[in-house]
Amino acid sequence: MKWTDIHQLAISLADAHPAVDPRYVNFVDLRDWVLALEDFNDDPGHCGEKILEAIQAAWIEEVE
């Protein structure tokens, strides 16, 4: 997965952290958790706040 695979990242994060409410995840943890996903293989430096916001929003939608 890449940073641009927003919905797939959200699904993977929901699966990896089922007890976490994504509304309360800070961006530092979110970035670390994305980097720790087994299928993630993008450059860590290509991530910015807008991407993290989009991932968090998609994760919130996924769990609702």
N, C-alpha and C positions, 0 to 999 in steps of 0.2 A: 504494500500500500504506500501511497504517497500522501503528502500534506493535502493535496487537492481531493482526495477520496473521502470527503467530509462524512457522508452518510455511512460508509463502510467503517470508518474509524469510530463513529458514534456507536454503531452496533457492537463492534469489538470491545469498546470501553464498557458498554453496558453489560456485556457478557463477563468481562474480566473483573468488574467491580460492581456486582449486583446490589450490594448493601449501601452504596454511595449515592447521595442525592447530588446530581450534577449541578444543581443551582448554587451549591456552596463550595464547589471545587475552585481553588485559585489557579491562576494560569501557570504558575511554576509547577505545581503538581500535575496539572493536565498535560503539559508538555512532556514531563518526565514519564507519565503513564503511556502517552502515545509512543514515545521512543522505546519503551519497554515491550510494546506489543510484538509478538513473534513475527507477524507478517509485515511489519513496518520496515521499509528499506529506502527511506529518502534522506536527504541531507538535513541534519538537525538545524543547520543555519538558515534554511529556507522557510522558517516558521516566524510568523509575526502575530501581533495581537489580533488582527482581523481574522486570521485563520483559526486561532484559538477560540475566538468568539463564535465563529461559525460551527466549529466542532462542538462546543459546549451547547449551543442552541439546538443542534441536531441531536445531541445526546438527551437533552431535556425532552424533546419531542419523542424520542425513542422509548423513554421510560413512562411517558404519560399515556 
